[in-house]
Each structure stands twice: as C-alpha cells, then as structure tokens.
Amino acid sequence: MKVITIALPPLRERPEDIEPLIEHFLQLCCAGSLEPLRMSSDALELLLRYHWPGNVRELRNVIQRGQILCDDHEILQRIFLRGAQSGV
C-alpha cells in the first residue's frame, strides 16, 4: 500500500548531506558501546569526494562495513581502498 511518495534526489546530488549522515551513522553504529566509533580525516575526505551512485542506504552500508573492519574504533581510509574495485 502506497500512502505517500517522497521524491528525494540521490545522495550525489546532495553533497551537503553526506557529512551529517556519516556522523549520524557513526553514532548509530556505536550505540551501546563504551567507546565512540570515529573516522579518520582522510577516510572522511574520501567519502566526501566519492560520486555516490546509490542512496543513503549505500552510505550506511559503507559505514557499517567500516565498523566491522576497523581497528580501535577508528575507520581508516585503507578500509575503503581495499574495496575500491567495487566502489567505496
């Protein structure tokens, strides 16, 4: 059942939304944890420069992958560079 349709441009057309969304997903990923999840500045810069072909779910998945693969609660750029063949 479709009650209402909301037209939302893809993330690549809303670059100003990327950093606040990253911060939101970092907070969600560490909910219940004693130590906050952080992202290095070079990893953040990489995500800000990425041409997002997908939507917000793609960004959330990237952050979740970063959380799984990170060391010491910090997502580093090298985590994303490992998956560069298939995108970020």
Buried (B, 14 or more C-beta within 10 A) or exposed (E): EEEEEEEEEEBEEBEEBBEEBBEBBBEEBBEEEEEEBBBBEEBBEBBEEBEBEBBBEBBBEBBEBBBEBBEEBBBBBEBBEEEEEEEB
